[in-house]
Amino acid sequence: MNATSTALLTIDLQNDFLHPEGAYGRAGQGADSILALPDRIAPLKQALTKAGGTYISAQFTLVPGRDGNPLIAAHLKKLRPFLTKGDFAPNSFGHSLVDQLAPADFTVEKVAYSAFYQTRLEYILRAMKIDTLIIGGIVTNGGVASTVRDAHLRDIHTVLLSDGCAAFNDDVHNATLKSLGSVTEIMTCAEAATKFGDSR
């Protein structure tokens, strides 16, 4: 991989998902495997950006309506009834990238699973001449899988971080990795970091 044409893309590693005072933390929703991701991905981010690569953070966004209540898809409202006014709102604490990975070179607000759907991600990739995406984040079977498949449809080479993504259920995570093996290269965060001079 050529660092200058490679970007690390993380999906939804935000305070509202991971911080104890975020929306999911307040609701008692979470998993140890998810909480471990930022510290595992951080050395890869450092190695890649030091070598001249790019870091892009895709962040789930709930667009506030006129009354401040978020515009929530019906299926999400049913799955996550605790989401309320202010959660995942642009420029809020909860919407922000977690401290361990901040800052990103580019931030992409996304309103659905895929980081490509109705976002500026493709424009950034073209402008930066990026042809390879290293992808991690949450959840493996949701935003991560959707983004990997959408990149594949666009002939963008991807590397999926096997230990740099997670789901709320390990069996679901493992099954998703297996199913994505036909459309993406898979390696660990440490293996990816060695491609850019980090031997840890």
C-alpha positions in Angstrom: 0.0 0.0 0.0 1.2 3.5 -0.9 0.5 5.7 2.1 -0.2 8.9 0.1 -3.1 7.1 -1.8 -4.4 5.3 1.3 -6.9 6.5 3.9 -7.9 5.0 7.2 -11.7 5.3 7.5 -13.3 4.7 10.9 -17.1 4.3 11.2 -19.0 5.8 14.1 -16.3 5.9 16.8 -18.0 8.8 18.6 -18.7 9.8 22.1 -22.4 9.0 21.9 -21.5 5.4 21.2 -18.4 5.0 23.4 -18.2 7.6 26.2 -19.9 6.8 29.5 -21.8 10.1 29.3 -22.8 9.5 25.7 -26.3 8.4 24.5 -25.4 4.7 24.6 -23.4 4.9 27.8 -26.3 6.6 29.6 -28.7 3.9 28.4 -26.3 1.1 29.5 -25.7 -0.1 26.0 -22.2 -1.2 24.9 -19.7 -4.0 24.7 -16.1 -4.3 25.8 -15.0 -5.2 22.3 -16.4 -1.9 21.1 -14.8 0.1 23.8 -11.4 -1.4 23.0 -11.4 -0.2 19.4 -10.0 3.4 19.7 -6.8 2.4 21.5 -6.2 -0.5 19.1 -6.7 1.7 16.0 -4.7 4.7 17.3 -1.2 3.3 16.5 -2.3 2.5 12.9 -3.6 6.1 12.5 -0.3 7.4 13.8 1.8 5.2 11.5 -0.3 6.0 8.4 -0.6 9.7 8.9 3.2 10.0 9.7 3.9 8.2 6.4 1.7 10.7 4.5 -1.7 9.0 4.6 -5.1 10.4 5.4 -7.5 9.8 8.3 -11.2 10.1 7.7 -13.8 9.8 10.4 -17.4 8.9 9.3 -19.8 9.9 12.1 -23.4 8.9 12.5 -25.7 11.9 12.6 -29.2 12.5 13.8 -30.3 15.7 12.1 -32.3 17.9 14.5 -35.8 18.8 13.3 -37.4 22.2 13.7 -38.3 21.5 17.3 -34.9 20.1 18.1 -36.0 16.5 18.2 -33.9 14.3 15.9 -35.2 12.9 12.6 -35.0 9.2 13.3 -35.7 6.4 10.9 -38.6 4.2 12.1 -36.5 1.0 12.4 -33.9 2.9 14.5 -36.5 4.4 16.8 -37.8 0.9 17.4 -34.4 -0.5 18.0 -33.1 2.4 20.1 -36.0 4.1 21.9 -33.7 5.9 24.3 -32.3 8.2 21.6 -33.6 11.7 22.2 -33.1 15.4 21.6 -29.4 16.3 21.3 -28.1 12.8 20.7 -25.7 12.5 17.7 -26.5 16.2 16.9 -23.9 17.9 14.7 -21.2 19.9 16.7 -22.3 18.2 20.0 -20.1 16.4 22.4 -21.8 13.1 21.6 -21.4 13.5 17.9 -17.7 14.1 18.2 -14.9 11.7 17.4 -13.5 10.0 20.6 -10.4 11.7 22.0 -8.0 8.8 21.4 -8.4 9.2 17.6 -9.0 13.0 17.3 -8.4 14.9 15.2 -9.4 13.5 11.8 -8.1 15.0 8.6 -11.7 14.9 7.3 -15.1 14.3 9.0 -18.0 12.9 7.1 -21.5 13.2 8.6 -23.6 10.1 7.7 -27.3 9.5 8.2 -27.4 5.8 7.3 -25.3 2.7 7.6 -22.9 3.3 4.7 -20.3 6.1 4.8 -20.9 6.6 1.1 -24.7 7.1 1.2 -25.5 10.8 0.6 -22.2 12.0 2.0 -19.1 13.9 0.6 -16.8 10.8 1.1 -16.4 10.1 -2.6 -15.6 13.7 -3.3 -12.8 13.6 -0.7 -11.4 10.4 -2.0 -11.2 11.8 -5.5 -9.8 15.1 -4.4 -7.1 13.4 -2.3 -6.4 10.7 -5.0 -7.1 7.9 -2.6 -7.6 4.4 -4.0 -7.3 2.3 -0.9 -9.5 2.4 2.3 -8.5 0.8 5.5 -11.8 0.4 7.4 -12.7 -0.1 11.0 -15.3 0.9 13.5 -18.8 -0.1 14.5 -20.7 -2.2 14.1 -19.2 -4.9 11.9 -22.5 -6.1 10.5 -23.9 -2.6 10.1 -22.0 0.5 9.1 -18.7 -1.3 8.5 -20.2 -4.0 6.3 -22.3 -1.5 4.3 -19.3 0.8 3.7 -17.0 -2.1 2.6 -19.6 -3.3 0.1 -20.3 0.2 -1.2 -16.5 0.7 -1.7 -16.3 -2.6 -3.5 -19.1 -1.5 -5.9 -17.0 1.6 -6.7 -13.8 -0.4 -7.4 -12.1 1.0 -4.3 -9.6 -1.4 -2.8 -10.4 -2.0 0.9 -8.7 -3.5 3.9 -11.0 -4.5 6.7 -9.5 -4.5 10.2 -10.5 -7.7 11.8 -9.7 -6.5 15.3 -10.4 -2.8 14.4 -14.1 -3.4 14.1 -16.7 -4.9 16.5 -20.3 -5.8 17.0 -22.5 -6.1 20.1 -22.3 -9.9 19.5 -19.0 -11.7 18.8 -20.7 -14.4 16.8 -22.2 -11.8 14.5 -18.8 -10.0 14.2 -17.1 -13.3 13.2 -19.8 -14.3 10.7 -19.6 -10.9 9.1 -15.9 -11.0 8.7 -16.2 -14.4 7.0 -18.9 -13.1 4.6 -16.9 -10.0 3.6 -13.8 -12.0 2.8 -14.9 -12.3 -0.8 -14.9 -8.5 -1.3 -12.1 -7.2 0.9 -8.7 -7.9 2.2 -8.7 -8.6 5.9 -5.8 -7.9 8.4 -5.3 -6.9 12.0 -4.5 -3.3 13.0 -0.9 -4.3 13.8 -0.5 -6.0 10.5 -1.8 -2.9 8.7 0.5 -0.6 10.7 3.6 -2.5 9.6 2.8 -1.5 6.0 3.6 2.0 7.0 6.7 1.5 9.1 5.3 0.6 12.4 6.8 -2.6 13.6 4.7 -3.1 16.8 
